[in-house]
């Protein structure tokens, strides 16, 4: 039967990462694919206490519909949390969202018309690309290197309405935009009167290197506060199952996003908001975060060391200073998607990089996530990658012959 689907869903693209999920059930599979936080680091007892604390409030406070913008206690706790990193945000400028992805969707609903030009990094977060395509945006790209977005390339792109960026430990590259480039990006936004959407999902997970202020922390001094929307989430540092994210934006944008959110879910769960507010304000997250950072430091270092030992000369990458990912490139002529088939046979998985590109995908690119594996399993997984690469080389040589 032919259904009258909307244009964006006549031939929709699913998530290339989630399509790998069926392989996860295979015995002894080691996955460097999905960008999930480690369940071993969830503070289950602390969250249980926070949820029980929220339930001790009168039932109308946690079982009734909530304020669409978000409960004031949580918005205040989030403002205090951001202040640790120099981000000054009044509670009235904070909108609680059901995950930060909802925040991005709301921004697209209220600011982007079909055909509007939105600039993204090349490569960038795949689900953001999905959302932009569904919104009918014209997506244009600029390149990235070890210091993040190549800001010099912006001058050659006309008609930009908004820039979407993951400037700190970006997904998939793990790169961090340098301070000098951040300042130039804000200056560019001011000069051209366009909007920057800063996705800061990983900013609290720095395990090496010097702190670099978020764009939102630099915007006030640059006079660019009204040119920036800040998105973040508790998914990477507390638990994704809470589905708590937030947005900081000028009041005119927040007001319209509240109206848009009313048509989606009316409000984020008041019970979960109460629990999150207590977890933050009681200091439990601040006490638990160093454990997360220390674990990811150990896992990242294990992956970097294993890659340098096992795949020297065959996988070029930069060591991350935070976040959850190692991004790199196989030798010229090696297709990461084709190699993945052999890797799965060796019981190790990764994400080929092509889906992270809005245009001109590099077939050699690979994203490896280290957050879901112990150092021991990381070393075993990289050894399996080496075996897969050796088999791929043999198959390629035989095919050429």
Number of C-alpha atoms within 10 A of each C-alpha: 3 4 6 8 9 9 10 14 11 10 9 11 11 11 12 16 16 10 9 16 13 8 15 16 8 11 8 10 16 23 25 23 23 19 21 16 23 19 13 12 19 17 17 13 9 15 21 13 14 22 20 14 15 23 17 10 13 9 11 10 16 19 13 11 14 18 16 21 25 22 21 18 16 25 24 19 19 26 20 19 19 18 13 9 16 14 21 18 21 14 19 18 18 25 26 30 29 18 22 24 21 20 26 25 18 23 20 21 15 16 14 19 13 13 11 17 21 22 23 24 24 24 27 23 22 21 16 18 20 16 16 20 18 18 18 17 20 17 18 17 21 17 15 18 13 16 16 24 28 17 18 13 12 17 9 7 12 10 11 19 19 22 22 20 22 27 27 31 26 29 25 26 32 26 27 23 26 17 16 10 17 22 14 15 21 23 16 18 19 19 10 13 15 18 21 27 22 23 28 21 24 23 24 21 22 23 20 12 9 8 13 18 18 22 28 28 19 20 21 14 9 14 12 21 19 18 19 24 23 23 27 27 28 22 19 21 23 24 20 17 9 18 19 23 23 25 29 26 26 18 13 10 17 22 16 16 26 22 15 18 23 14 9 11 12 16 20 23 23 22 23 20 25 23 23 25 22 22 24 20 17 13 11 15 20 14 10 16 16 15 12 23 20 14 18 28 23 15 24 28 17 19 27 19 15 19 23 15 14 17 18 11 11 17 17 17 18 14 19 25 24 25 32 29 26 27 23 19 20 21 13 10 9 18 20 23 18 13 20 21 15 21 23 21 12 20 20 26 27 24 25 24 27 22 21 26 18 21 13 10 14 20 19 21 26 27 25 23 27 31 26 23 21 19 20 11 17 26 21 15 25 25 19 22 25 20 17 22 20 13 16 20 14 12 13 13 10 9 8 7 6
